[in-house]
Amino acid sequence: AEDPDRNFAPMPGKINFFHMPQGLGVRFDTHIFTGYTIPSHYDSLIGKLICHGNSREEAIARMKHALEEIVIEGIPTTIPFHQKIMDNDKFIAGNISTHFIEEM
């Protein structure tokens, strides 16, 4: 629950609707649920989406699909930010550095 446009500021609030992505090579570790309130005084990490495949291309394709499937309504999330990363030519090619996010 962070806002990338505000330097990844924490965004507490209530989750009005939550749908978890699923499928082969997709894992989402979380503690949230529809109706859960993210407190302002706690870690803003609400979940970790992990995708794998037999190749980089397959893993990226699974991640793109999972990012399209996941729904978290009621709070800002980093989902659109991660979708931008998955569409970035440098990321797709694996041609990135530790400054990649700053350079996007």
C-alpha positions in Angstrom: 0.0 0.0 0.0 2.3 2.6 -1.3 2.0 5.5 -3.8 4.9 5.4 -6.3 4.0 9.0 -7.5 4.6 10.2 -3.9 8.0 8.7 -3.4 6.4 5.4 -2.4 4.7 7.0 0.6 2.7 4.5 2.7 -1.0 4.6 2.0 -3.1 3.3 4.9 -6.8 2.6 4.4 -9.4 0.0 4.0 -9.4 -2.7 1.3 -12.9 -2.6 -0.3 -12.3 -5.6 -2.6 -9.5 -8.1 -3.0 -9.0 -10.8 -5.6 -5.8 -12.8 -5.5 -4.0 -13.9 -8.7 -3.5 -17.6 -9.3 -2.1 -20.1 -11.8 0.9 -22.1 -12.7 4.1 -20.4 -11.6 2.2 -17.7 -9.6 2.5 -17.2 -5.9 1.1 -14.3 -3.8 2.0 -14.2 -0.1 -0.2 -11.9 1.9 -2.3 -11.4 5.0 -4.9 -9.0 3.5 -8.6 -9.7 2.7 -11.6 -7.7 1.6 -12.5 -5.4 4.5 -8.9 -5.4 6.0 -7.7 -2.0 7.2 -4.0 -1.2 6.6 -2.9 0.8 9.7 -0.9 4.0 9.4 1.7 2.9 12.0 2.7 -0.4 10.5 4.7 -1.7 7.5 2.9 -0.8 4.3 3.9 -4.1 2.6 0.7 -5.9 1.9 1.9 -8.8 -0.2 4.6 -10.3 -2.4 3.8 -11.5 -5.9 6.3 -14.0 -7.2 6.2 -15.6 -10.6 8.6 -18.1 -12.2 8.9 -19.9 -15.5 11.2 -22.0 -17.5 12.7 -18.8 -19.1 12.8 -15.1 -18.4 10.2 -14.5 -21.0 7.8 -17.1 -19.5 8.3 -15.6 -16.0 7.6 -12.1 -17.3 4.5 -13.3 -19.2 3.2 -14.9 -16.0 3.9 -11.8 -14.0 2.1 -9.6 -16.5 -0.9 -11.9 -16.4 -0.9 -12.0 -12.6 -0.7 -8.2 -12.4 -3.7 -7.9 -14.7 -5.6 -10.5 -12.6 -4.9 -9.1 -9.1 -7.5 -6.6 -7.8 -7.0 -4.5 -4.7 -9.6 -1.7 -4.4 -9.8 1.1 -1.8 -6.1 2.0 -1.5 -3.4 3.0 -3.9 -1.0 0.2 -4.8 2.2 -0.3 -6.8 0.4 -2.6 -9.3 0.4 0.0 -12.1 4.1 0.8 -11.4 5.0 -2.9 -11.7 3.0 -3.2 -14.9 5.2 -0.4 -16.3 8.3 -2.3 -15.3 7.0 -5.5 -17.1 6.5 -3.4 -20.3 10.0 -1.7 -20.1 12.2 -2.9 -23.0 15.4 -2.6 -20.8 13.8 -4.8 -18.1 12.5 -7.3 -20.6 16.1 -7.6 -22.1 17.6 -7.9 -18.6 19.7 -4.8 -19.3 19.2 -3.0 -16.0 21.3 -1.7 -13.1 20.7 -0.8 -9.5 19.6 2.6 -10.8 16.9 1.2 -13.0 13.9 2.5 -11.0 15.4 6.0 -10.7 16.1 6.0 -14.5 12.6 4.9 -15.5 
